[in-house]
Amino acid sequence: MHLSYCTNVHPAEDLPGIVRQLDENAGPVRREAGLDRLGVGLWLPVGTASLLARDGEARATLAAALERNGLELRTINAFPYRGFHDDVVKLAVYRPDWTTRERLDYTLDCAHVLAALLPDGADGSISTLPLGWRDGWGSADDDAAEASLVRLVDGLAALERETGRTVRVAIEPEPGCILDDVADIVAWLSARPRLIADGRIGLCLDTCHLAVSFAPPAEAVAAAVAAGIRVVKVQASVALEVPDPSDPRTEAALRPFAEERYVHQVREAGGTRAADDLPEVLDAAEAWPRDRAWRVHVHIPLHARPAPPLRATTEVLEAAVEAVLSTPDGDRAHLDVETYTWSVLPDQMRPGTLVEGIAAELRWALENLPRALAGAAAATAADGTRA
């Protein structure tokens, strides 16, 4: 697997800001983590994606910033469209959805940028939202989304003919969306075989979202592969779990995670209760049952160990990576560390600097996912020092 970290953690909305984040964060992260080369999973807001897709000089500027920092680009996060660090993001992150031309155009722009900047011989991946948020969605929306994705497949095929570069788009299930979990992805894409026939559309397995769904990782991956759906990308992420919500410390422990910027969906083990955001549980007029574990969609650092009564779903990440590695193309999946929440985490989870925090996550991945990252670990070991 190719290791990267996702730059949606940085609040840059234009090309100068993205270049600055590479110079001031990604390059220093690579050095702090002790890596000769590091992948970045770029987040490109819509305006910057459009500029880079059409302006060779702008692409050259970005390429130069990648090169001088020892960075490689193989994957792009095209889930957020713009404004991912606005004061309040919440459900806006799911707009525009896949019924719109805007979503298609944005994704194709990202594909053109990626094809131009991929290392020689490498394939690219782009993660995208699971069609849209569920409210108000009907059969006509399904049809419109399918038509957009057909045009996407055709556009990716044309791009490959033009450039010789393969770019795949990976749909990322998320609680509360049309495609809430891996089972929804399997059902929806299986009913539309044209979309997956040539492998240009596949699955992005976000292991925080997977944990919140309580789906067994090996079973979820096996179901996708049995349906002919390739796991294109794994977003390495960890959720919060409350193993015993009857613990009297539960509310006080969870309250600091109920912040204003992002949605933090909550699910109960067994699939009986669901909330679209953490305050809906903490401030509910009628208390949630407390006889089963809860999991919360909060991306916490991979190496974090929350204090009881909370815990991290690290074992879901580890099991998911192992399951993907067992698939025919699993070793070619992109593994992107996606903790975008550093700025909203409780103080006790924040590092001295963002560079130190991200580098610690990458070192954790190298140490704890050895089968997946044997090549990267070997390169680091051969160097023997922090560059």
VMD Tcl script that draws the C-alpha trace (Angstrom):
set ca {
  {0.00 0.00 0.00}
  {1.14 3.56 -0.63}
  {1.07 5.68 2.54}
  {-0.02 9.32 2.58}
  {-1.66 11.82 4.87}
  {-4.67 13.87 3.83}
  {-4.21 17.63 3.59}
  {-7.85 18.41 4.33}
  {-6.55 19.02 7.86}
  {-5.12 22.32 6.57}
  {-7.41 25.34 5.92}
  {-6.13 26.35 2.47}
  {-8.61 27.45 -0.22}
  {-6.26 28.67 -2.99}
  {-3.03 27.61 -4.70}
  {-0.70 29.86 -2.65}
  {-2.25 28.44 0.51}
  {-1.79 24.85 -0.68}
  {1.84 25.50 -1.60}
  {2.36 27.09 1.82}
  {0.85 24.06 3.58}
  {3.25 21.77 1.71}
  {6.25 23.90 2.67}
  {5.22 24.57 6.27}
  {3.51 21.29 7.16}
  {3.88 18.37 4.76}
  {7.63 18.71 4.19}
  {8.34 19.08 7.92}
  {5.99 16.13 8.65}
  {8.01 13.95 6.27}
  {11.24 14.90 8.01}
  {9.77 14.50 11.51}
  {8.42 11.03 10.58}
  {11.85 9.97 9.27}
  {10.73 9.26 5.71}
  {12.71 9.81 2.52}
  {9.47 10.31 0.57}
  {5.93 10.87 1.76}
  {2.62 10.71 -0.02}
  {0.10 13.50 0.37}
  {-3.60 13.03 -0.21}
  {-4.40 16.49 -1.48}
  {-7.66 18.23 -0.81}
  {-8.34 20.70 -3.62}
  {-11.23 23.14 -3.16}
  {-13.32 23.56 -6.31}
  {-11.78 26.83 -7.49}
  {-8.23 25.54 -7.12}
  {-9.09 22.25 -8.83}
  {-10.52 24.17 -11.78}
  {-7.42 26.39 -12.01}
  {-4.98 23.48 -11.85}
  {-6.94 21.44 -14.40}
  {-6.66 24.24 -16.98}
  {-3.41 26.04 -16.21}
  {-0.12 24.24 -16.86}
  {1.88 26.94 -15.10}
  {-0.22 26.54 -11.95}
  {0.36 22.76 -12.08}
  {4.10 23.34 -12.46}
  {4.03 25.51 -9.32}
  {2.33 22.72 -7.38}
  {4.65 20.06 -8.82}
  {7.68 22.08 -7.75}
  {6.35 22.40 -4.20}
  {5.79 18.64 -4.03}
  {9.27 17.88 -5.32}
  {11.23 20.26 -3.08}
  {9.46 18.79 -0.04}
  {10.06 15.14 -0.96}
  {6.36 14.50 -1.51}
  {4.36 12.34 -3.92}
  {0.78 12.72 -5.09}
  {-1.24 9.58 -5.81}
  {-4.59 10.36 -4.24}
  {-6.96 13.32 -3.91}
  {-9.77 13.80 -1.41}
  {-12.64 15.28 -3.46}
  {-15.33 14.78 -0.81}
  {-15.43 18.37 0.56}
  {-16.20 20.83 -2.26}
  {-15.15 24.05 -0.53}
  {-15.13 25.71 2.89}
  {-14.07 22.63 4.85}
  {-12.70 24.83 7.63}
  {-15.59 27.26 7.82}
  {-16.76 27.98 11.36}
  {-19.77 25.72 10.73}
  {-19.54 22.96 8.11}
  {-21.99 20.27 9.30}
  {-24.26 19.06 6.44}
  {-22.81 21.53 3.92}
  {-19.97 19.05 3.38}
  {-22.41 16.83 1.42}
  {-23.24 19.55 -1.11}
  {-23.25 19.64 -4.06}
  {-24.27 15.99 -4.32}
  {-23.95 13.53 -7.20}
  {-27.21 14.63 -8.81}
  {-25.50 17.87 -9.90}
  {-23.24 18.82 -12.77}
  {-21.07 20.75 -10.31}
  {-20.05 17.56 -8.50}
  {-19.19 15.80 -11.77}
  {-17.17 18.72 -13.14}
  {-15.25 19.13 -9.88}
  {-14.35 15.43 -9.75}
  {-13.18 15.39 -13.36}
  {-11.06 18.48 -12.72}
  {-9.42 16.66 -9.81}
  {-8.83 13.66 -12.08}
  {-7.08 15.82 -14.68}
  {-4.85 17.38 -12.03}
  {-3.98 13.98 -10.59}
  {-3.21 12.45 -13.98}
  {-0.79 15.30 -14.69}
  {1.07 14.98 -11.38}
  {1.19 11.21 -10.76}
  {4.62 9.60 -10.52}
  {5.55 7.56 -13.58}
  {3.84 4.18 -13.63}
  {1.51 5.00 -10.72}
  {-2.29 4.84 -10.70}
  {-4.33 7.54 -8.99}
  {-7.37 7.53 -6.73}
  {-9.98 10.11 -5.81}
  {-12.36 9.68 -2.87}
  {-15.84 11.13 -3.12}
  {-19.06 11.38 -1.14}
  {-21.64 8.55 -1.04}
  {-24.06 10.30 -3.44}
  {-25.39 12.78 -0.87}
  {-27.16 13.25 2.44}
  {-30.25 11.08 2.80}
  {-32.94 13.73 3.49}
  {-35.31 14.26 0.56}
  {-33.58 11.71 -1.65}
  {-35.82 9.71 -4.00}
  {-35.70 7.46 -7.05}
  {-35.29 10.43 -9.41}
  {-32.17 11.41 -7.46}
  {-30.85 7.86 -7.77}
  {-31.31 8.10 -11.54}
  {-29.61 11.49 -11.75}
  {-26.66 10.30 -9.64}
  {-26.29 7.19 -11.78}
  {-26.27 9.30 -14.94}
  {-23.56 11.55 -13.46}
  {-21.44 8.57 -12.51}
  {-21.81 7.08 -16.00}
  {-20.45 10.34 -17.38}
  {-17.67 10.16 -14.81}
  {-16.66 6.66 -15.97}
  {-16.64 7.86 -19.58}
  {-14.56 10.89 -18.60}
  {-12.01 8.78 -16.72}
  {-11.71 6.43 -19.71}
  {-11.13 9.38 -22.03}
  {-8.51 10.75 -19.64}
  {-6.65 7.44 -19.71}
  {-6.68 7.37 -23.51}
  {-5.37 10.94 -23.52}
  {-2.65 10.63 -20.88}
  {-1.96 6.94 -20.38}
  {-2.75 7.44 -16.66}
  {-5.36 5.45 -14.76}
  {-7.43 7.36 -12.21}
  {-10.09 5.60 -10.15}
  {-12.85 7.19 -8.09}
  {-13.62 5.62 -4.72}
  {-17.05 6.14 -3.14}
  {-16.80 6.61 0.62}
  {-19.80 5.40 2.66}
  {-20.65 7.56 5.66}
  {-23.33 7.28 8.34}
  {-26.43 9.30 7.50}
  {-25.77 9.45 3.77}
  {-27.61 7.69 0.95}
  {-24.88 5.05 1.01}
  {-24.57 4.80 4.77}
  {-22.25 1.81 5.00}
  {-20.42 -0.75 2.88}
  {-23.55 -2.90 2.54}
  {-25.34 0.07 0.94}
  {-22.46 0.59 -1.50}
  {-22.56 -3.08 -2.46}
  {-26.33 -3.04 -3.02}
  {-26.37 0.23 -4.97}
  {-23.42 -0.49 -7.26}
  {-24.36 -4.14 -7.79}
  {-27.65 -2.94 -9.26}
  {-25.67 -0.74 -11.69}
  {-22.97 -3.04 -13.09}
  {-21.95 -0.59 -15.80}
  {-20.46 1.65 -13.16}
  {-18.03 -0.96 -11.85}
  {-17.41 -3.02 -15.00}
  {-13.96 -1.58 -15.73}
  {-12.88 -0.86 -12.14}
  {-12.86 2.92 -12.51}
  {-15.37 3.27 -9.68}
  {-14.68 1.43 -6.46}
  {-14.81 1.71 -2.69}
  {-13.09 4.10 -0.30}
  {-13.04 2.35 3.06}
  {-12.90 4.97 5.80}
  {-12.15 2.92 8.89}
  {-13.73 5.45 11.28}
  {-16.99 5.27 9.33}
  {-16.67 1.48 9.17}
  {-16.27 1.31 12.93}
  {-19.31 3.52 13.55}
  {-21.39 1.16 11.39}
  {-20.34 -1.78 13.64}
  {-19.80 -3.90 10.48}
  {-17.14 -6.63 10.83}
  {-14.25 -5.43 8.63}
  {-13.45 -8.77 6.99}
  {-17.10 -9.39 6.10}
  {-17.57 -5.89 4.69}
  {-14.49 -6.14 2.47}
  {-15.38 -9.67 1.34}
  {-18.89 -8.54 0.36}
  {-17.52 -5.68 -1.73}
  {-15.01 -7.87 -3.55}
  {-17.60 -10.62 -4.14}
  {-19.77 -7.97 -5.84}
  {-16.90 -7.00 -8.14}
  {-16.15 -3.75 -6.29}
  {-12.48 -2.94 -5.90}
  {-11.19 -1.37 -2.69}
  {-9.35 1.56 -4.22}
  {-8.50 3.55 -1.10}
  {-8.42 3.07 2.66}
  {-8.75 6.18 4.81}
  {-6.89 5.28 7.98}
  {-8.97 6.74 10.76}
  {-10.19 5.83 14.23}
  {-13.56 6.46 15.90}
  {-14.53 6.92 19.54}
  {-16.28 4.10 21.36}
  {-18.18 4.10 24.63}
  {-18.06 0.41 25.61}
  {-20.35 0.91 28.60}
  {-22.59 3.99 28.27}
  {-24.04 3.29 31.73}
  {-20.74 4.50 33.19}
  {-21.64 7.76 35.01}
  {-18.62 9.49 33.44}
  {-19.95 9.04 29.89}
  {-21.64 12.40 29.32}
  {-18.77 14.44 30.73}
  {-16.26 12.48 28.65}
  {-18.19 12.94 25.40}
  {-19.22 16.58 25.86}
  {-15.88 18.07 24.64}
  {-16.35 16.29 21.29}
  {-19.74 17.93 20.64}
  {-18.30 20.88 18.72}
  {-19.80 23.27 16.19}
  {-17.88 22.64 12.95}
  {-18.42 19.00 11.92}
  {-21.17 16.41 12.26}
  {-20.42 13.57 14.66}
  {-22.89 10.78 13.96}
  {-23.57 8.25 16.71}
  {-24.61 4.62 16.36}
  {-25.56 2.01 18.94}
  {-24.31 -1.57 18.65}
  {-26.94 -3.74 17.02}
  {-28.23 -0.96 14.80}
  {-31.19 -0.05 16.99}
  {-30.44 3.63 17.61}
  {-28.83 6.31 15.42}
  {-28.21 10.05 15.74}
  {-26.97 12.48 13.11}
  {-24.87 14.47 15.58}
  {-23.52 13.96 19.09}
  {-25.61 16.72 20.77}
  {-28.74 14.79 19.73}
  {-27.62 12.08 22.15}
  {-26.19 14.22 24.94}
  {-29.12 16.64 24.97}
  {-31.93 14.22 24.14}
  {-35.18 14.73 26.02}
  {-35.36 10.97 26.46}
  {-32.05 9.39 27.37}
  {-30.58 6.83 25.01}
  {-30.50 3.19 26.21}
  {-27.21 2.48 27.92}
  {-27.01 -1.31 27.73}
  {-25.05 -1.45 24.46}
  {-21.86 0.18 23.20}
  {-21.98 3.48 21.29}
  {-19.60 4.62 18.59}
  {-19.11 8.23 17.53}
  {-17.91 9.61 14.20}
  {-14.97 11.60 15.50}
  {-11.64 11.11 13.73}
  {-9.15 10.83 16.58}
  {-5.39 10.41 16.08}
  {-4.32 6.89 15.15}
  {-2.02 6.63 18.16}
  {-4.45 8.23 20.65}
  {-5.62 6.29 23.68}
  {-8.63 8.11 25.16}
  {-9.11 7.87 28.90}
  {-11.95 5.66 30.20}
  {-14.88 5.49 29.80}
  {-13.92 6.11 26.15}
  {-11.72 3.99 23.91}
  {-10.41 4.06 20.33}
  {-11.54 1.66 17.58}
  {-7.95 1.01 16.51}
  {-8.60 -2.69 16.05}
  {-11.13 -1.91 13.28}
  {-8.45 -0.04 11.33}
  {-5.98 -2.89 11.74}
  {-8.52 -5.56 10.76}
  {-9.74 -3.56 7.76}
  {-6.22 -3.14 6.39}
  {-5.56 -6.86 6.78}
  {-8.84 -7.66 5.01}
  {-8.01 -5.35 2.10}
  {-4.54 -6.87 1.78}
  {-6.18 -10.27 1.28}
  {-8.01 -9.05 -1.85}
  {-6.51 -9.42 -5.34}
  {-5.54 -5.73 -5.68}
  {-5.32 -4.90 -1.99}
  {-1.60 -4.15 -1.95}
  {-2.21 -1.46 -4.59}
  {-4.80 0.40 -2.52}
  {-3.85 3.83 -1.24}
  {-3.66 4.21 2.55}
  {-4.39 7.82 3.48}
  {-4.22 8.97 7.11}
  {-7.24 11.26 7.50}
  {-7.40 12.93 10.89}
  {-8.84 16.28 9.84}
  {-10.15 17.11 13.31}
  {-6.99 18.27 15.11}
  {-8.28 21.84 15.47}
  {-11.51 20.76 17.19}
  {-10.23 17.96 19.42}
  {-10.16 18.43 23.20}
  {-6.96 20.06 24.45}
  {-5.60 16.85 25.96}
  {-5.58 15.20 22.51}
  {-3.78 18.02 20.73}
  {-0.03 17.77 20.12}
  {2.56 20.45 20.76}
  {2.46 21.20 17.02}
  {0.39 19.85 14.16}
  {3.58 18.60 12.48}
  {4.41 16.52 15.56}
  {0.90 15.09 15.72}
  {0.71 14.01 12.08}
  {4.25 12.60 12.17}
  {3.33 10.54 15.24}
  {0.37 9.09 13.34}
  {2.58 8.14 10.41}
  {5.12 6.49 12.71}
  {2.26 4.60 14.36}
  {1.13 3.36 10.93}
  {4.63 2.24 9.99}
  {5.03 0.36 13.27}
  {1.56 -1.20 13.50}
  {0.65 -1.93 9.86}
  {3.88 -3.68 8.83}
  {2.39 -5.96 6.15}
  {0.67 -3.07 4.45}
  {3.62 -0.73 4.53}
  {6.59 -3.06 4.18}
  {8.09 -0.96 1.36}
  {7.84 2.33 3.23}
  {9.14 0.78 6.44}
  {12.08 -0.76 4.61}
  {12.98 2.58 3.05}
  {12.91 4.25 6.47}
  {14.97 1.50 8.07}
  {17.56 1.70 5.32}
  {18.01 5.41 5.98}
  {18.31 4.89 9.72}
  {17.84 8.53 10.60}
  {15.26 11.26 10.38}
  {15.91 13.14 7.18}
}
mol new
graphics top color blue
foreach p $ca { graphics top sphere $p radius 0.5 }
foreach p [lrange $ca 0 end-1] q [lrange $ca 1 end] { graphics top cylinder $p $q radius 0.2 }
display resetview
